[in-house]
Amino acid sequence: MGMVVDTARSTAEGLTALRHGSHDIILSDIDRDGDPRAGITMLSELEDADVDLPVVVHAQNFNPELGVNSRIFPGTNNPVEVVHYVIVLMERIRFAAPEV
């Protein structure tokens, strides 16, 4: 599909990658490195770093009934849905009208 994927294993690695390249979306897990809220904490760090990209969240125990941060485009525990959301976002980005 012509997509290039950068992999980061932590929020710090991800922020470094975002500063040194061009990215369209962020795909993240919520629970990593033993911190069940690492992905949620990351959202605040993205705001602090002025990173304004859509965030797709995949988490084994994702439960939208517990509330969803407004920075999360979709969140799911279904890997098939993750693929769908990424494709939808990339189509929106590719076909978006140029900003004036």
C-alpha positions as CSV (number, residue, x, y, z in Angstrom):
1,M,0.0,0.0,0.0
2,G,3.0,2.3,-0.1
3,M,3.1,3.0,3.6
4,V,6.3,3.3,5.5
5,V,6.3,2.2,9.2
6,D,8.7,3.4,11.9
7,T,8.8,1.3,15.0
8,A,9.3,2.8,18.5
9,R,9.2,0.6,21.6
10,S,8.6,3.5,24.1
11,T,7.1,7.0,24.1
12,A,10.6,8.5,24.3
13,E,11.6,6.6,21.1
14,G,8.4,7.6,19.4
15,L,8.8,11.3,20.2
16,T,12.4,11.2,18.9
17,A,11.2,9.6,15.7
18,L,8.5,12.2,15.3
19,R,11.0,15.0,15.7
20,H,13.3,13.5,13.0
21,G,10.8,12.6,10.2
22,S,7.5,13.1,8.6
23,H,4.6,11.0,9.9
24,D,0.9,10.9,9.2
25,I,-0.5,8.8,12.1
26,I,0.5,7.2,15.4
27,L,-0.5,3.6,16.2
28,S,0.0,2.9,19.9
29,D,-0.7,0.3,22.6
30,I,-2.0,1.5,25.9
31,D,-0.1,-0.9,28.1
32,R,3.7,-1.1,27.6
33,D,6.8,-1.6,29.7
34,G,4.7,-2.6,32.7
35,D,2.8,0.7,32.7
36,P,-0.9,0.0,32.0
37,R,-1.4,3.7,31.2
38,A,1.7,4.4,29.1
39,G,-0.3,5.1,26.0
40,I,-2.6,7.6,27.9
41,T,0.4,9.4,29.4
42,M,1.9,9.5,25.8
43,L,-1.1,11.6,24.7
44,S,-0.2,14.4,27.1
45,E,3.4,14.2,26.0
46,L,2.3,14.5,22.4
47,E,0.4,17.7,23.3
48,D,3.4,19.1,25.1
49,A,5.5,18.5,22.1
50,D,3.0,20.1,19.7
51,V,2.4,16.8,17.8
52,D,-1.0,17.0,16.2
53,L,-1.4,13.6,14.5
54,P,-4.3,11.2,14.7
55,V,-3.7,8.4,17.2
56,V,-5.0,4.9,16.6
57,V,-5.0,2.8,19.8
58,H,-4.9,-1.0,19.9
59,A,-5.0,-2.5,23.3
60,Q,-5.9,-6.0,24.4
61,N,-8.1,-4.7,27.2
62,F,-9.4,-1.6,25.5
63,N,-12.8,-0.7,26.9
64,P,-14.3,2.5,25.5
65,E,-17.0,2.5,28.2
66,L,-14.2,3.7,30.6
67,G,-13.9,6.8,28.5
68,V,-11.7,7.7,25.5
69,N,-9.3,10.6,25.3
70,S,-10.3,13.0,22.6
71,R,-6.8,12.6,21.0
72,I,-7.6,9.0,20.1
73,F,-9.2,8.7,16.7
74,P,-10.3,5.2,17.3
75,G,-9.4,2.7,19.9
76,T,-10.0,-1.0,19.6
77,N,-8.9,-4.4,20.9
78,N,-9.5,-6.0,17.4
79,P,-6.5,-6.1,15.1
80,V,-8.7,-6.2,12.0
81,E,-10.2,-2.9,13.0
82,V,-6.7,-1.4,13.5
83,V,-6.0,-2.2,9.8
84,H,-9.3,-0.7,8.7
85,Y,-8.7,2.5,10.8
86,V,-5.2,3.0,9.4
87,I,-6.5,2.6,5.8
88,V,-9.3,5.1,6.5
89,L,-7.0,7.6,8.0
90,M,-4.4,7.3,5.2
91,E,-7.2,7.8,2.6
92,R,-8.4,10.9,4.4
93,I,-4.8,12.3,4.5
94,R,-4.1,11.4,0.8
95,F,-7.3,12.9,-0.5
96,A,-7.6,15.9,1.8
97,A,-7.8,19.3,0.2
98,P,-4.7,21.4,0.6
99,E,-4.7,23.9,3.4
100,V,-5.0,27.6,2.3
